[in-house]
Amino acid sequence: MTEHTADLVILGGGSGGYAAALRAAELGRSVIIIEKDKIGGTCLHRGCVPTKALLHSAEVADHVRESTAVGVRATWEGIDVAGVTAYRENIVAKKYKGLEGLVAARGITVVTGHGRLVSGPAVTVGDDVYRGTDIVLATGSYSRLLPGLEAGGRVLRSEEALALDEVPGRVIILGGGVIGVEFASVWRSFGAEVTIVEALDHLVPNEDVTLSKALERAYRKRGIATRLGTRFASVSQTDDDVTLTLEDGSTLTADYVLVAVGRGPATAELGFEDAGVTLDRGFVTVDEQLRTSVPHVWAVGDIVPGLQLAHRGFQQGIYVAEQIAGLAPVAVPEHTIPRVTYSRPEVASVGLTEAQARAEHGDRVQTYEYNLAGNAKSEIIGTAGIVKIVRATEGPVLGVHLVGERVGELITEGQLAVAWEAHPEDLAPLIHAHPTQSEALGEAFLALAGKPLHAL
């Protein structure tokens, strides 16, 4: 058995883990990352980055089909799956190479292997022991399944769907959350018949209901079918197709079923509980500083209850590294973290939904909705959508909610408004460049400040 020591040992090299490593190294700490696969984790290799590359291919496909509407002659010939795959893999390879170089330049040691937490605290990989003054747990998440439902054959998880070497003729997506609606968007743009089955009453059910309804309308217009408020009962498959039976007795048949019912914390069989770390339904229990129940052991990212977002993992990794270095970083409240669904149209939000605001503030809530039909840039790029602002009556902005193409690029302004507890009256005098989609936010703030320009 060989022992290795460092100031900081990180179990997991995904978004939260490598962010903690980079910041700790920048602050002069020696760092070891233990990763069973590749630095970058799910987000870089099987999640955020490759799926957004896939979505861009889908967007280009739509633009080719729609080109005559803007006076451009183009011929639609179909999807080259091998070409799409090469494009996607090239993006991932470039980002991976850049990350590897950055990690090496900071003097961070990367150990490839299956790590296990042990008391000490330390992490073992085979016969090697890696002891750190502090340990950060950043083991990420996995694609959930449902009881009685196993992946394989024509039943796919997002990882298998990403690597599919054909465009399915018909596909059923079980789950109408972020992953489900993004894949629905891709496959529909590629020409597939798509049906989404969601147990709750709306698509993207964690979003403000105004956004959910707008996305549902857009999907109906695109020809994407939905079965809302309907639960899965069973699935059967043959060599040629797969049949999904729902609790109401109805059945759906397609070439593939994608199971997109969320992600679970990857904490099983890693020694966490044996080492004294408290878990709750698989998630690591932490305090407000992200400290676990074991001294000098911290947790970040998807294994910590809350939003499962790469940028949340980045922030938490940096936050923990700075605490370990003796700094006093400011914690970012969960409600100020922006959320984006990269479908067509996109959905982006930050802060409280109207329902959450009313639960917290009662009747002292004011909302305003601005339709993107009044925005010149939205008209130019051919998108419908809505900007919805939620504020406390005579008080600050509590939530910003957007639906429309490219609105994910606008949500940072909403984050600043919510995080800084700005009043619409503070924001109304600020100038938004014309013609941009950001003007829609400006119009909404003007309206809430009592001086609408183009809005009624």
PAZAZA-199615 format. One record per residue (C-alpha): residue in three letters; residue number from 1; x, y, z. Coordinates in steps of 0.5 Angstrom, whole numbers. Example, Ala and Ser with C-alpha at 12.3 -4.5 7.8 and 13.67 -1.06 7.14 Angstrom:
+--------+-----+-------+-------+-------+
| residu | num |    px |    py |    pz |
+--------+-----+-------+-------+-------+
|    ALA |   1 |    25 |    -9 |    16 |
|    SER |   2 |    27 |    -2 |    14 |
+--------+-----+-------+-------+-------+
This chain:
+--------+-----+-------+-------+-------+
| residu | num |    px |    py |    pz |
+--------+-----+-------+-------+-------+
|    MET |   1 |     0 |     0 |     0 |
|    THR |   2 |     3 |     7 |    -2 |
|    GLU |   3 |     1 |    13 |     1 |
|    HIS |   4 |     0 |    20 |    -2 |
|    THR |   5 |    -1 |    27 |     1 |
|    ALA |   6 |    -4 |    33 |    -1 |
|    ASP |   7 |    -7 |    39 |     2 |
|    LEU |   8 |   -13 |    38 |    -2 |
|    VAL |   9 |   -16 |    31 |    -5 |
|    ILE |  10 |   -22 |    31 |    -9 |
|    LEU |  11 |   -26 |    25 |   -11 |
|    GLY |  12 |   -29 |    27 |   -18 |
|    GLY |  13 |   -27 |    31 |   -23 |
|    GLY |  14 |   -33 |    34 |   -26 |
|    SER |  15 |   -36 |    41 |   -26 |
|    GLY |  16 |   -35 |    42 |   -18 |
|    GLY |  17 |   -29 |    38 |   -17 |
|    TYR |  18 |   -25 |    41 |   -22 |
|    ALA |  19 |   -27 |    48 |   -21 |
|    ALA |  20 |   -25 |    47 |   -13 |
|    ALA |  21 |   -18 |    44 |   -16 |
|    LEU |  22 |   -17 |    50 |   -20 |
|    ARG |  23 |   -19 |    55 |   -15 |
|    ALA |  24 |   -15 |    51 |   -10 |
|    ALA |  25 |    -9 |    51 |   -14 |
|    GLU |  26 |    -9 |    58 |   -16 |
|    LEU |  27 |    -9 |    59 |    -8 |
|    GLY |  28 |    -3 |    56 |    -7 |
|    ARG |  29 |    -5 |    49 |    -5 |
|    SER |  30 |    -3 |    42 |    -7 |
|    VAL |  31 |    -9 |    38 |   -10 |
|    ILE |  32 |   -10 |    31 |   -13 |
|    ILE |  33 |   -16 |    29 |   -17 |
|    ILE |  34 |   -19 |    22 |   -17 |
|    GLU |  35 |   -23 |    21 |   -23 |
|    LYS |  36 |   -26 |    14 |   -25 |
|    ASP |  37 |   -27 |    17 |   -32 |
|    LYS |  38 |   -25 |    23 |   -35 |
|    ILE |  39 |   -24 |    30 |   -32 |
|    GLY |  40 |   -30 |    34 |   -34 |
|    GLY |  41 |   -35 |    29 |   -32 |
|    THR |  42 |   -42 |    28 |   -35 |
|    CYS |  43 |   -43 |    35 |   -37 |
|    LEU |  44 |   -37 |    35 |   -41 |
|    HIS |  45 |   -37 |    28 |   -44 |
|    ARG |  46 |   -44 |    26 |   -44 |
|    GLY |  47 |   -49 |    32 |   -42 |
|    CYS |  48 |   -49 |    39 |   -42 |
|    VAL |  49 |   -43 |    40 |   -48 |
|    PRO |  50 |   -45 |    35 |   -53 |
|    THR |  51 |   -53 |    36 |   -52 |
|    LYS |  52 |   -52 |    43 |   -54 |
|    ALA |  53 |   -48 |    41 |   -60 |
|    LEU |  54 |   -53 |    37 |   -62 |
|    LEU |  55 |   -58 |    42 |   -61 |
|    HIS |  56 |   -54 |    47 |   -65 |
|    SER |  57 |   -54 |    42 |   -71 |
|    ALA |  58 |   -62 |    41 |   -70 |
|    GLU |  59 |   -63 |    49 |   -70 |
|    VAL |  60 |   -59 |    49 |   -77 |
|    ALA |  61 |   -63 |    44 |   -79 |
|    ASP |  62 |   -69 |    48 |   -78 |
|    HIS |  63 |   -66 |    54 |   -81 |
|    VAL |  64 |   -65 |    50 |   -87 |
|    ARG |  65 |   -72 |    48 |   -88 |
|    GLU |  66 |   -74 |    55 |   -86 |
|    SER |  67 |   -69 |    59 |   -90 |
|    THR |  68 |   -74 |    61 |   -96 |
|    ALA |  69 |   -78 |    65 |   -91 |
|    VAL |  70 |   -72 |    70 |   -90 |
|    GLY |  71 |   -71 |    70 |   -98 |
|    VAL |  72 |   -65 |    65 |   -98 |
|    ARG |  73 |   -65 |    59 |  -103 |
|    ALA |  74 |   -63 |    52 |   -99 |
|    THR |  75 |   -64 |    45 |  -101 |
|    TRP |  76 |   -66 |    40 |   -95 |
|    GLU |  77 |   -63 |    34 |   -96 |
|    GLY |  78 |   -63 |    31 |   -89 |
|    ILE |  79 |   -59 |    29 |   -83 |
|    ASP |  80 |   -52 |    26 |   -84 |
|    VAL |  81 |   -52 |    23 |   -77 |
|    ALA |  82 |   -44 |    21 |   -78 |
|    GLY |  83 |   -43 |    28 |   -79 |
|    VAL |  84 |   -47 |    31 |   -73 |
|    THR |  85 |   -43 |    26 |   -69 |
|    ALA |  86 |   -36 |    28 |   -71 |
|    TYR |  87 |   -38 |    35 |   -70 |
|    ARG |  88 |   -41 |    34 |   -63 |
|    GLU |  89 |   -35 |    30 |   -61 |
|    ASN |  90 |   -30 |    35 |   -64 |
|    ILE |  91 |   -33 |    40 |   -60 |
|    VAL |  92 |   -32 |    36 |   -54 |
|    ALA |  93 |   -25 |    34 |   -55 |
|    LYS |  94 |   -23 |    41 |   -56 |
|    LYS |  95 |   -26 |    43 |   -49 |
|    TYR |  96 |   -23 |    36 |   -46 |
|    LYS |  97 |   -16 |    38 |   -49 |
|    GLY |  98 |   -16 |    45 |   -46 |
|    LEU |  99 |   -19 |    43 |   -39 |
|    GLU | 100 |   -13 |    38 |   -39 |
|    GLY | 101 |    -8 |    43 |   -41 |
|    LEU | 102 |   -11 |    48 |   -36 |
|    VAL | 103 |   -11 |    42 |   -30 |
|    ALA | 104 |    -3 |    41 |   -32 |
|    ALA | 105 |    -1 |    48 |   -32 |
|    ARG | 106 |    -4 |    49 |   -25 |
|    GLY | 107 |     0 |    43 |   -22 |
|    ILE | 108 |    -6 |    39 |   -21 |
|    THR | 109 |    -5 |    31 |   -20 |
|    VAL | 110 |   -10 |    27 |   -24 |
|    VAL | 111 |   -11 |    20 |   -21 |
|    THR | 112 |   -15 |    15 |   -26 |
|    GLY | 113 |   -19 |    10 |   -22 |
|    HIS | 114 |   -25 |     8 |   -18 |
|    GLY | 115 |   -24 |    12 |   -11 |
|    ARG | 116 |   -27 |    10 |    -4 |
|    LEU | 117 |   -28 |    15 |     2 |
|    VAL | 118 |   -25 |    12 |     8 |
|    SER | 119 |   -24 |    15 |    15 |
|    GLY | 120 |   -18 |    19 |    16 |
|    PRO | 121 |   -20 |    22 |    12 |
|    ALA | 122 |   -17 |    19 |     6 |
|    VAL | 123 |   -19 |    16 |    -1 |
|    THR | 124 |   -17 |    10 |    -3 |
|    VAL | 125 |   -16 |     7 |   -10 |
|    GLY | 126 |   -14 |     0 |   -11 |
|    ASP | 127 |    -8 |    -1 |    -6 |
|    ASP | 128 |    -6 |     7 |    -6 |
|    VAL | 129 |    -8 |    12 |    -1 |
|    TYR | 130 |    -9 |    19 |    -2 |
|    ARG | 131 |    -9 |    23 |     4 |
|    GLY | 132 |   -11 |    30 |     4 |
|    THR | 133 |   -12 |    36 |    10 |
|    ASP | 134 |   -19 |    37 |     7 |
|    ILE | 135 |   -23 |    32 |     2 |
|    VAL | 136 |   -28 |    35 |    -3 |
|    LEU | 137 |   -33 |    30 |    -5 |
|    ALA | 138 |   -36 |    31 |   -12 |
|    THR | 139 |   -38 |    25 |   -15 |
|    GLY | 140 |   -44 |    27 |   -19 |
|    SER | 141 |   -50 |    24 |   -21 |
|    TYR | 142 |   -53 |    18 |   -26 |
|    SER | 143 |   -59 |    18 |   -30 |
|    ARG | 144 |   -65 |    15 |   -26 |
|    LEU | 145 |   -70 |    10 |   -28 |
|    LEU | 146 |   -77 |     8 |   -26 |
|    PRO | 147 |   -79 |     2 |   -22 |
|    GLY | 148 |   -80 |    -4 |   -27 |
|    LEU | 149 |   -76 |     0 |   -32 |
|    GLU | 150 |   -69 |    -3 |   -34 |
|    ALA | 151 |   -65 |     1 |   -40 |
|    GLY | 152 |   -63 |    -3 |   -46 |
|    GLY | 153 |   -65 |    -5 |   -53 |
|    ARG | 154 |   -70 |     0 |   -55 |
|    VAL | 155 |   -70 |     3 |   -48 |
|    LEU | 156 |   -65 |     9 |   -48 |
|    ARG | 157 |   -62 |    13 |   -42 |
|    SER | 158 |   -60 |    20 |   -44 |
|    GLU | 159 |   -53 |    17 |   -45 |
|    GLU | 160 |   -55 |    12 |   -50 |
|    ALA | 161 |   -59 |    17 |   -54 |
|    LEU | 162 |   -54 |    22 |   -55 |
|    ALA | 163 |   -50 |    16 |   -58 |
|    LEU | 164 |   -55 |    14 |   -63 |
|    ASP | 165 |   -53 |    12 |   -70 |
|    GLU | 166 |   -60 |    14 |   -73 |
|    VAL | 167 |   -65 |    19 |   -73 |
|    PRO | 168 |   -71 |    15 |   -70 |
|    GLY | 169 |   -78 |    15 |   -74 |
|    ARG | 170 |   -82 |    15 |   -68 |
|    VAL | 171 |   -79 |    16 |   -61 |
|    ILE | 172 |   -83 |    16 |   -54 |
|    ILE | 173 |   -80 |    21 |   -49 |
|    LEU | 174 |   -82 |    19 |   -41 |
|    GLY | 175 |   -81 |    25 |   -37 |
|    GLY | 176 |   -82 |    32 |   -39 |
|    GLY | 177 |   -77 |    36 |   -35 |
|    VAL | 178 |   -70 |    39 |   -38 |
|    ILE | 179 |   -67 |    33 |   -41 |
|    GLY | 180 |   -74 |    30 |   -44 |
|    VAL | 181 |   -76 |    37 |   -48 |
|    GLU | 182 |   -69 |    38 |   -50 |
|    PHE | 183 |   -68 |    31 |   -54 |
|    ALA | 184 |   -75 |    32 |   -56 |
|    SER | 185 |   -73 |    39 |   -59 |
|    VAL | 186 |   -67 |    35 |   -63 |
|    TRP | 187 |   -71 |    29 |   -65 |
|    ARG | 188 |   -77 |    33 |   -68 |
|    SER | 189 |   -72 |    38 |   -72 |
|    PHE | 190 |   -69 |    32 |   -75 |
|    GLY | 191 |   -75 |    29 |   -77 |
|    ALA | 192 |   -78 |    24 |   -72 |
|    GLU | 193 |   -85 |    24 |   -69 |
|    VAL | 194 |   -84 |    25 |   -62 |
|    THR | 195 |   -89 |    24 |   -56 |
|    ILE | 196 |   -87 |    26 |   -49 |
|    VAL | 197 |   -90 |    23 |   -43 |
|    GLU | 198 |   -90 |    27 |   -37 |
|    ALA | 199 |   -93 |    25 |   -30 |
|    LEU | 200 |   -95 |    32 |   -28 |
|    ASP | 201 |   -99 |    37 |   -31 |
|    HIS | 202 |   -94 |    41 |   -35 |
|    LEU | 203 |   -88 |    40 |   -39 |
|    VAL | 204 |   -82 |    43 |   -35 |
|    PRO | 205 |   -86 |    43 |   -29 |
|    ASN | 206 |   -81 |    46 |   -24 |
|    GLU | 207 |   -82 |    53 |   -28 |
|    ASP | 208 |   -87 |    58 |   -28 |
|    VAL | 209 |   -93 |    56 |   -31 |
|    THR | 210 |   -93 |    61 |   -36 |
|    LEU | 211 |   -87 |    59 |   -39 |
|    SER | 212 |   -90 |    51 |   -38 |
|    LYS | 213 |   -96 |    53 |   -42 |
|    ALA | 214 |   -92 |    57 |   -47 |
|    LEU | 215 |   -87 |    52 |   -49 |
|    GLU | 216 |   -93 |    47 |   -49 |
|    ARG | 217 |   -96 |    51 |   -55 |
|    ALA | 218 |   -90 |    52 |   -58 |
|    TYR | 219 |   -89 |    44 |   -58 |
|    ARG | 220 |   -96 |    43 |   -61 |
|    LYS | 221 |   -94 |    48 |   -67 |
|    ARG | 222 |   -88 |    44 |   -68 |
|    GLY | 223 |   -92 |    37 |   -68 |
|    ILE | 224 |   -89 |    35 |   -62 |
|    ALA | 225 |   -95 |    31 |   -58 |
|    THR | 226 |   -95 |    31 |   -51 |
|    ARG | 227 |   -99 |    26 |   -46 |
|    LEU | 228 |   -99 |    30 |   -39 |
|    GLY | 229 |  -102 |    28 |   -32 |
|    THR | 230 |  -100 |    21 |   -35 |
|    ARG | 231 |   -96 |    16 |   -31 |
|    PHE | 232 |   -92 |    10 |   -34 |
|    ALA | 233 |   -94 |     3 |   -32 |
|    SER | 234 |   -90 |    -2 |   -36 |
|    VAL | 235 |   -86 |    -3 |   -42 |
|    SER | 236 |   -85 |    -8 |   -47 |
|    GLN | 237 |   -80 |    -9 |   -53 |
|    THR | 238 |   -79 |   -13 |   -60 |
|    ASP | 239 |   -73 |   -13 |   -65 |
|    ASP | 240 |   -77 |    -8 |   -69 |
|    ASP | 241 |   -81 |    -3 |   -64 |
|    VAL | 242 |   -82 |    -2 |   -56 |
|    THR | 243 |   -89 |    -1 |   -53 |
|    LEU | 244 |   -90 |     4 |   -47 |
|    THR | 245 |   -97 |     2 |   -43 |
|    LEU | 246 |   -99 |     8 |   -39 |
|    GLU | 247 |  -103 |     7 |   -32 |
|    ASP | 248 |  -110 |     9 |   -36 |
|    GLY | 249 |  -109 |     3 |   -40 |
|    SER | 250 |  -107 |     7 |   -47 |
|    THR | 251 |  -101 |     4 |   -50 |
|    LEU | 252 |   -96 |     8 |   -55 |
|    THR | 253 |   -91 |     5 |   -60 |
|    ALA | 254 |   -85 |     7 |   -62 |
|    ASP | 255 |   -78 |     6 |   -65 |
|    TYR | 256 |   -75 |     8 |   -58 |
|    VAL | 257 |   -77 |    10 |   -51 |
|    LEU | 258 |   -72 |    15 |   -48 |
|    VAL | 259 |   -73 |    15 |   -40 |
|    ALA | 260 |   -71 |    22 |   -38 |
|    VAL | 261 |   -74 |    22 |   -31 |
|    GLY | 262 |   -68 |    26 |   -28 |
|    ARG | 263 |   -62 |    25 |   -24 |
|    GLY | 264 |   -60 |    21 |   -18 |
|    PRO | 265 |   -54 |    23 |   -13 |
|    ALA | 266 |   -48 |    18 |   -15 |
|    THR | 267 |   -46 |    16 |    -8 |
|    ALA | 268 |   -47 |     9 |    -7 |
|    GLU | 269 |   -42 |     4 |    -6 |
|    LEU | 270 |   -37 |    10 |    -5 |
|    GLY | 271 |   -35 |     9 |     3 |
|    PHE | 272 |   -39 |    15 |     5 |
|    GLU | 273 |   -43 |    12 |    10 |
|    ASP | 274 |   -38 |     8 |    13 |
|    ALA | 275 |   -33 |    14 |    13 |
|    GLY | 276 |   -39 |    17 |    17 |
|    VAL | 277 |   -42 |    22 |    12 |
|    THR | 278 |   -49 |    23 |    13 |
|    LEU | 279 |   -54 |    21 |     7 |
|    ASP | 280 |   -61 |    23 |     6 |
|    ARG | 281 |   -64 |    19 |     0 |
|    GLY | 282 |   -57 |    18 |    -3 |
|    PHE | 283 |   -56 |    26 |    -2 |
|    VAL | 284 |   -50 |    28 |     2 |
|    THR | 285 |   -52 |    32 |     8 |
|    VAL | 286 |   -49 |    39 |     9 |
|    ASP | 287 |   -49 |    45 |    13 |
|    GLU | 288 |   -49 |    52 |    10 |
|    GLN | 289 |   -42 |    52 |     8 |
|    LEU | 290 |   -42 |    45 |     5 |
|    ARG | 291 |   -39 |    42 |    10 |
|    THR | 292 |   -41 |    34 |    11 |
|    SER | 293 |   -42 |    31 |    18 |
|    VAL | 294 |   -34 |    29 |    18 |
|    PRO | 295 |   -29 |    34 |    20 |
|    HIS | 296 |   -25 |    37 |    14 |
|    VAL | 297 |   -30 |    33 |     9 |
|    TRP | 298 |   -34 |    38 |     4 |
|    ALA | 299 |   -39 |    36 |    -2 |
|    VAL | 300 |   -41 |    40 |    -8 |
|    GLY | 301 |   -45 |    39 |   -14 |
|    ASP | 302 |   -50 |    34 |   -16 |
|    ILE | 303 |   -49 |    30 |    -9 |
|    VAL | 304 |   -52 |    36 |    -5 |
|    PRO | 305 |   -59 |    37 |    -5 |
|    GLY | 306 |   -62 |    43 |   -10 |
|    LEU | 307 |   -61 |    45 |   -17 |
|    GLN | 308 |   -57 |    40 |   -21 |
|    LEU | 309 |   -53 |    45 |   -26 |
|    ALA | 310 |   -46 |    45 |   -28 |
|    HIS | 311 |   -45 |    52 |   -26 |
|    ARG | 312 |   -48 |    51 |   -19 |
|    GLY | 313 |   -43 |    46 |   -18 |
|    PHE | 314 |   -37 |    51 |   -21 |
|    GLN | 315 |   -40 |    56 |   -16 |
|    GLN | 316 |   -40 |    51 |   -10 |
|    GLY | 317 |   -33 |    48 |   -12 |
|    ILE | 318 |   -30 |    55 |   -12 |
|    TYR | 319 |   -33 |    57 |    -5 |
|    VAL | 320 |   -31 |    51 |    -2 |
|    ALA | 321 |   -24 |    52 |    -4 |
|    GLU | 322 |   -24 |    59 |    -2 |
|    GLN | 323 |   -26 |    57 |     5 |
|    ILE | 324 |   -21 |    52 |     6 |
|    ALA | 325 |   -16 |    57 |     4 |
|    GLY | 326 |   -18 |    61 |     9 |
|    LEU | 327 |   -22 |    67 |     5 |
|    ALA | 328 |   -29 |    69 |     7 |
|    PRO | 329 |   -33 |    68 |     0 |
|    VAL | 330 |   -40 |    70 |     0 |
|    ALA | 331 |   -45 |    64 |    -1 |
|    VAL | 332 |   -50 |    65 |    -7 |
|    PRO | 333 |   -57 |    63 |    -5 |
|    GLU | 334 |   -60 |    58 |    -9 |
|    HIS | 335 |   -66 |    62 |   -12 |
|    THR | 336 |   -61 |    67 |   -15 |
|    ILE | 337 |   -58 |    61 |   -20 |
|    PRO | 338 |   -60 |    62 |   -27 |
|    ARG | 339 |   -64 |    56 |   -30 |
|    VAL | 340 |   -64 |    55 |   -38 |
|    THR | 341 |   -67 |    49 |   -42 |
|    TYR | 342 |   -64 |    49 |   -49 |
|    SER | 343 |   -70 |    47 |   -53 |
|    ARG | 344 |   -73 |    51 |   -59 |
|    PRO | 345 |   -76 |    55 |   -56 |
|    GLU | 346 |   -71 |    56 |   -50 |
|    VAL | 347 |   -74 |    57 |   -43 |
|    ALA | 348 |   -70 |    61 |   -38 |
|    SER | 349 |   -71 |    63 |   -31 |
|    VAL | 350 |   -68 |    66 |   -24 |
|    GLY | 351 |   -71 |    67 |   -18 |
|    LEU | 352 |   -78 |    65 |   -15 |
|    THR | 353 |   -84 |    63 |   -20 |
|    GLU | 354 |   -91 |    67 |   -19 |
|    ALA | 355 |   -94 |    61 |   -15 |
|    GLN | 356 |   -87 |    61 |   -10 |
|    ALA | 357 |   -88 |    69 |    -9 |
|    ARG | 358 |   -95 |    68 |    -7 |
|    ALA | 359 |   -94 |    63 |    -2 |
|    GLU | 360 |   -88 |    67 |     1 |
|    HIS | 361 |   -91 |    74 |     0 |
|    GLY | 362 |   -99 |    73 |     0 |
|    ASP | 363 |  -102 |    78 |    -4 |
|    ARG | 364 |   -97 |    83 |    -4 |
|    VAL | 365 |   -94 |    80 |   -11 |
|    GLN | 366 |   -94 |    84 |   -18 |
|    THR | 367 |   -93 |    81 |   -24 |
|    TYR | 368 |   -92 |    83 |   -31 |
|    GLU | 369 |   -92 |    79 |   -38 |
|    TYR | 370 |   -89 |    82 |   -44 |
|    ASN | 371 |   -90 |    79 |   -51 |
|    LEU | 372 |   -84 |    78 |   -55 |
|    ALA | 373 |   -89 |    80 |   -61 |
|    GLY | 374 |   -87 |    87 |   -60 |
|    ASN | 375 |   -80 |    86 |   -60 |
|    ALA | 376 |   -76 |    88 |   -67 |
|    LYS | 377 |   -70 |    83 |   -66 |
|    SER | 378 |   -75 |    77 |   -64 |
|    GLU | 379 |   -79 |    79 |   -70 |
|    ILE | 380 |   -73 |    79 |   -74 |
|    ILE | 381 |   -71 |    72 |   -72 |
|    GLY | 382 |   -78 |    69 |   -72 |
|    THR | 383 |   -79 |    67 |   -65 |
|    ALA | 384 |   -85 |    68 |   -61 |
|    GLY | 385 |   -85 |    68 |   -53 |
|    ILE | 386 |   -86 |    72 |   -47 |
|    VAL | 387 |   -82 |    76 |   -41 |
|    LYS | 388 |   -85 |    75 |   -34 |
|    ILE | 389 |   -83 |    79 |   -28 |
|    VAL | 390 |   -85 |    78 |   -21 |
|    ARG | 391 |   -84 |    83 |   -16 |
|    ALA | 392 |   -86 |    84 |    -9 |
|    THR | 393 |   -91 |    90 |    -9 |
|    GLU | 394 |   -87 |    96 |    -9 |
|    GLY | 395 |   -81 |    92 |    -7 |
|    PRO | 396 |   -76 |    88 |   -11 |
|    VAL | 397 |   -76 |    84 |   -17 |
|    LEU | 398 |   -77 |    77 |   -14 |
|    GLY | 399 |   -77 |    73 |   -21 |
|    VAL | 400 |   -75 |    73 |   -28 |
|    HIS | 401 |   -78 |    68 |   -33 |
|    LEU | 402 |   -77 |    68 |   -40 |
|    VAL | 403 |   -79 |    63 |   -46 |
|    GLY | 404 |   -77 |    64 |   -53 |
|    GLU | 405 |   -71 |    63 |   -58 |
|    ARG | 406 |   -64 |    65 |   -55 |
|    VAL | 407 |   -67 |    68 |   -49 |
|    GLY | 408 |   -62 |    64 |   -45 |
|    GLU | 409 |   -57 |    69 |   -47 |
|    LEU | 410 |   -61 |    74 |   -43 |
|    ILE | 411 |   -62 |    71 |   -36 |
|    THR | 412 |   -56 |    74 |   -33 |
|    GLU | 413 |   -59 |    81 |   -33 |
|    GLY | 414 |   -65 |    77 |   -29 |
|    GLN | 415 |   -60 |    74 |   -24 |
|    LEU | 416 |   -57 |    81 |   -23 |
|    ALA | 417 |   -64 |    84 |   -22 |
|    VAL | 418 |   -66 |    78 |   -17 |
|    ALA | 419 |   -59 |    78 |   -13 |
|    TRP | 420 |   -59 |    85 |   -12 |
|    GLU | 421 |   -66 |    86 |   -10 |
|    ALA | 422 |   -67 |    91 |   -15 |
|    HIS | 423 |   -73 |    95 |   -16 |
|    PRO | 424 |   -76 |    96 |   -23 |
|    GLU | 425 |   -76 |   103 |   -22 |
|    ASP | 426 |   -68 |   102 |   -21 |
|    LEU | 427 |   -68 |    98 |   -27 |
|    ALA | 428 |   -73 |   102 |   -32 |
|    PRO | 429 |   -68 |   108 |   -33 |
|    LEU | 430 |   -62 |   103 |   -36 |
|    ILE | 431 |   -62 |   103 |   -43 |
|    HIS | 432 |   -62 |    97 |   -47 |
|    ALA | 433 |   -59 |    97 |   -54 |
|    HIS | 434 |   -64 |    97 |   -60 |
|    PRO | 435 |   -66 |    92 |   -64 |
|    THR | 436 |   -64 |    87 |   -59 |
|    GLN | 437 |   -68 |    82 |   -55 |
|    SER | 438 |   -66 |    85 |   -48 |
|    GLU | 439 |   -70 |    91 |   -50 |
|    ALA | 440 |   -76 |    86 |   -48 |
|    LEU | 441 |   -73 |    86 |   -41 |
|    GLY | 442 |   -73 |    93 |   -41 |
|    GLU | 443 |   -80 |    94 |   -43 |
|    ALA | 444 |   -82 |    90 |   -38 |
|    PHE | 445 |   -78 |    93 |   -32 |
|    LEU | 446 |   -81 |   100 |   -35 |
|    ALA | 447 |   -88 |    97 |   -35 |
|    LEU | 448 |   -87 |    95 |   -28 |
|    ALA | 449 |   -84 |   102 |   -26 |
|    GLY | 450 |   -91 |   105 |   -29 |
|    LYS | 451 |   -88 |   108 |   -35 |
|    PRO | 452 |   -89 |   103 |   -41 |
|    LEU | 453 |   -86 |   105 |   -47 |
|    HIS | 454 |   -88 |   100 |   -53 |
|    ALA | 455 |   -92 |    96 |   -48 |
|    LEU | 456 |  -100 |    97 |   -46 |
+--------+-----+-------+-------+-------+
